[in-house]
């Protein structure tokens, strides 16, 4: 198991380019199963989760031509559907939360699919109900196999319908959307997620011949078609990486420019960091974060301590709350971080407290950060990365800390951030992978 050894306290500077969006990639790459024609995907992030999904596609006989680390040609004209029922497929797909995204395209095109119990981050319950209920409404029948720990879905033909999702799940919306594009008739998905990644998926499917209305809203109308064709698609920059680099610049008193940040698709993300007092200049599609000796959390108009919480788009993505929390450690002022969606995502704060941070964990969903105003530095410790986002939050803390830190279980970080150590070294970070 690899580790990072980090010597902190260095002011980082330079330019960095965010990778392609991880959460978009898992949806887009799954969508190649919807057609026999070649689909070319560009700006693919070279990370464990995405590479494992590509490997799964290759296992079911999708032709995969990896032109380079970030460009791949797919052709699903000879899919081995029988492999889906194998123990090997169940075992491998169970390691990856994103493998659930294969179900919609497989069900639509081949009439059968398998949903493993979710793998990936250990951040709390991640239910599949929205996916399965949506598939049922389209005409699929499901059963659960205790031996394989897997849901099996079958259909003799999906039919369009109206459905109200129990929650605006991004993966649930994407999965049902991909199933509906080849269903017979019209499907309306109300309370749909409308994140930029869903919008990207819709635009790609339309280029393939799908008929979709309501893009960017919480009601999608899909008129089923008989067949889809190939296309070329390029991923957006990863908004979570962009937010991570803003937090990194602030915590290390860095002078960093984030190039090609996809500013138009960031929503409230820049604003949330500005609420922590972080200055930034947006120049065309770049974000420049100048070095700041101190940044101050904005209070409410009546002087009250603010609360920052996740919310469905266009609200704040839950994936950035860990980064915002760690960034607030050296701010002036206090803030309540409320992680509504996942009940285990804040448990990494015990390591921040051990480093010297003034954080009070109120319950599994809420933590109060009392900013230290740079009056004292965090100290380096040995810690372990519990999930992708907490892992990078701990890495940011280590880079700002005094002395050496050791971060274990960095495979979690590698699942979501490509070559992060090498990229940070170019900014002046002292980080060694062992």
N, C-alpha and C positions, 0 to 999 in steps of 0.2 A: 504494500500500500504506500503510495507516494505522499510526500509532505512538502510544504513550503516553509523555508526558513526566511524570515523577513527581518531586516534591520530597519527600524522606523526612524522618524524624525527628520526625513529629508524633504525639502520643498521640491515638488515635481514641476516640470515645465515641458512645454512642447505641444505637438499636435498628435491627435489620435483619431482614428476613423472607426466608427461603430460597425460591428459585424451585421450581417443580415439577420432579420428578426426570427428568433427561435420559435416563438409561438405561432407565427405565420407559417414557417417552414413545415411544421408538423401537419398542418391542414393542407397546404398546397401540394406537398409531396404525396399525401394520401390520395388527392384528387386525380392523380395520373391514372388511377385504376378505372376511371369512368369512361375511358376511350381506348380503342385499339390503336389509335394513331400516336405518333411520337409527340412527346411533350418535353420542351426544353425549359429547365429552371435555372435561373441565374441568381447570384449573390446569396448562395446557400451558406449558412454558417457551418464551419468545420468543427462541430462539437459532438460529444458522445451521443446525446439523445437523437440528433438528426441522423448521424451516421448509422446508428442502430436501426432506425426506421428504414433507411435505404437498404440496409442489409436484409431486413425482413421482406422488402419488396423483391429483392433478388432471390430470396429463398422460395418465393411462390412463383418464380420463373418470369418475373418482369425483367425485360432487357434493360440493363443499366450501363450507361457509358459515362464514367466520371471523367469529363474532359480535363478538369483541374479541380482543385479543392473546393471551388465555389460555383462550378457549372456542371450540370448533369443532364444527360439525355435519357428519357424513360420511354419505353414502349411496352404496354401491357396487352399484347396481342396473342399471348399463349399462356395465360395464367393457370397455374396448377391449383385448382380450387380444393382438391382432395388434401393437399398439404396442410390446409387450415385446420383440419381435425387431428393433426398429429400432435403427439406429446412435445416434440421438439419446438413446434410453432407456439404452443401454449406456454412453454417454459420461457422461450425467448421474448415473446410479446408481453408476458407478465412482468418483465423487468422494466418496461417502458410505459409510462402513463400515456404517451402520445399514440401508442398502438391502437387505442380505442377509436382513433380517427379513421382507421381502415374499414370499420364496420359499415358506415353509410355507403361508401362507394361499392363495397363487395356485395352488400345486400341489394343495391339498386341494379347492379349489372349481372350478378350471378345468382341471386336469390338466396344466398346463405352467407352468414358471417359469424364470427366468434368474438366475444368481448371478454378478455381476461379481467380478473379483479385488478384494480388500478395499482400500478407500481410507481416508481419515481420517488418524489420527495415525501418524507415523513412529517407532514405539516398538519395532520388532522384528517378527518373523514372527507373522502372525495367520491361522492356517490355517483352512480351511473343511472339513477332513476330517470332523469330528464331525457337521456339518450333512448333508453329502452321504451319508455312511455311514448315518446315521439315515433319510434319505429312501429310500435303496436298500432298507433292511430293511422299509420300509413298502410297497415295490413300485414305486418310481420307477426310471427308467433315466436315466443322465446321460452327456453327451458334452461335450467341451471344444472350443470354437471358437477357434483361435489368432488368427484375424483380428480377432475382436471382444474377445478376451481375456476370455471369458465361458463359464461352465458352463451348459449347457442341461439341464433336467430335464423328463421326460415320464412320464405314467402313464395307464393306462386305468382306474385305480381303486386307491386305496390300501387296504391291508389291515392290520388290527391285528396286532401281533407283540410278542415280548419283545426288548428290546435292553439291552445293558450299554454305556453311553457310555465312550469311552476317556478322557475327562476330564469333570469336572462343569462344562462350559461353560455360562455363563448364556445367551448368544445361541443356542448349539446346542440347549439344553434348550427354550428358548422357541419356536424355529423348528419343532422336531420336535413339540412339544406342539400348536402351532397346526395342523400338518398332521394329527395324529392325531385331533383332535376330530371331524373329518368322515370318518375312515376307517371301513371296514367291519370291525366286530369290536372286540376289546379290545387295547389297546397298553399295555405296561408299560415304563416308562423307569427303569432302575436306574442308580445313580450320577448322578442328576439334580442340577442346581443347585437350591438352595432359598432363594436370596436373597429379600428382601421384594418385589423387582420381579417375580420369578417367581410369588410368592404372589398379588400383585396381579393379574397376568395370569390366573391360575387362577380367582380370584374373579370377574373380569369375564366370563370364558368361561362360568362356571357360571350367572351371571345371564342370559347369552345362550341358555342351554339345554344347555350341555355337561355331561357326566358325568365328574367328575374326583375321584379319591381320593388321599389321601396328601399333601395340601398342607402345605408346611413341612418335609417329610421328603426324603430322597434317593431315594425310590421313588414315582413317580407312576403311577397306573393310570387309563387313559382309556378309557371305553366310548364308541365312536363313535356319533354321531347323524346323522340325514339332513340336518337343517337347523338353523341358528341364527337367533335373532331379535335385534332391536336392544336397546340398553341405554344407560345413562348411567354414566360413570366419572370419578372425580377422582383426579389423580396425588398420590402422596405428596410431601412436601418432599424436596428433593434432599440426600441424606446427605453427598455430597461437598462441596456448598456449606457445609453445617453444619460439617463438619470444617475446611474452608478458613477459615471465619470464626473458629473457635476458635484456629487457628494465627495468624491475622491479629491477633487481640486480644493474644495472648501476645507476639508479636514487636514490636508497636508500644506495649507497655505500656498497651494500651487498656482501656477500661471499657465493655464491649459486651454487650447482651442480644440473643440470637437468638430471635426470636418464632416460635411455631408450628413448632418444630423437628422434630416427629415423633419424639419421644424414644423411644417404645416400639419403633420400627423401626430404631434406630441400632446395635443390637448392642453390640460391644466398642469402638466409636469413642470415646465419652467416656472410657472406661477407658484407652485407648492414650494420649490426650493427658494424662490424669492421671498416667500413668507417666513422662511428661516433667516432671512437677512442676506442671502447670498446674491452678490451682484453679478450680472452677466450682460454681455452685449451680443445681440443676434444680428449677424451680418450675412445677408442672403440666406444660405442654408447652413451656416456655421454658427456655433455658439462659443463665445470667448468668455472664460471665467478668469478675471484678474486676481492676483494675490490679494488677500484681505487679512489684516491683522486680527480683525474681530467682525463677527456678523451677529445681528441681534434679531431674535424672534419677534415678529409682529404680534402685538396683543390685539384683543377685540377692542372695538371703539370705546367700551366702558372700562378698559384696562384689564379685563379678565384674561386668564390663561387660555390660550387657544387649544382646540382639539383638531387633530388631523386624522382622517379616517378614509378607508377604501370605499368605493362605490362603483356600481356599473357605469360603463362609459356613457356620457363623457366625463364621469367622475374619475377619481384617482385609482389607478390600477393597484391591486393589493401587492403585486410583485415589488413595488418600490417602497413599501412602508418600512421594511428592514433597513434600507439604505437611508431613508429620511430620519429614522430613529438614531442611527449611529452618527449621522451628520449633526444632529441637534446636540450631541454630547459636549461639543466645544463652543456652542453658541452662548450668547447672553440671553438669559430668560429661561422660561420653562414651557413645556408643551406636553399634552396628553396624546399619545399615539393609540389609536383604537383600530385594531385589526379585526374587522367584523367577520370575515369569511372563514378563516382557518383558526382553529382553537389551539394549535400547537406552534404557531409560527413565531411567537415572541419568546419562546423558552431559551433562546440563545443569549438572552440578556444577562444571564448569570455570569457568562464569560466576560461581558463588558464590565459588569460590576467588579469582577475579580481584577480587571485591568485598571480599576479606579474610577470608572464612570459613576455618576450619580443618577441611577435609574431605579425606579420603584416599580416592580411588577405587581400590578393591582390584582389581576386575575389572568386566565389564559388569553384574554382578548385585549387587555389594556395595560399600558405602561406609561408612567410619568417620567420624563427626562428633565432633570434640573441642569441647565447648561453651566459649564465650568468656566466659561469666558477665557479660556486658555491660561487660567491662573496656575494650573498644573497639567502635566502631560499624562496621558495613559501610560501604563508600563507594560512591557512585553511579557507574555505568558505562553504556555502551551495550551492549545485548544483544538477542538475538532469541528469540522464543518457539518452541521446537521442537515442542511438543504442548500439548494443552489444560491438563493438570495441571501440567506443568513451567512453562508460561506463567504460571499463577496463583502458583506457588511463587516464581518470579522477581519477580512483582508484589509479593508479600508482602515479599520481601527488599528490594525498592526502597523500599517504604513505610517500612521500618524503618531504611533507610540514611541516611548523612549526605550531603547534597548532592543533585544532580539525576541521575536515571537516565533513559535512553531505552530503551523496549522496542519492538522492531520485530516485524513479523509477528503483530500482535495479532488478526488474523483467527482464529488458532488459539484464543485465549482466548474470542473471541466465539462460537465453535462450541459452547462449553459453559456460558458464564456470561452471563446477559442483562443488558445495560446496566450492567456491573460498575463502570464509571467513575462514572456518575451516582449509583449506590447508595453507593459508597464516599465520594463527596464529601459526602453527608449525614452521614457519620460524622466528617467533618473532614479527609479526605484531600485533598492537593493533587495533582491528576492532571488532565492535559489530553490530549484526543484530537486528533490532527492528521492 
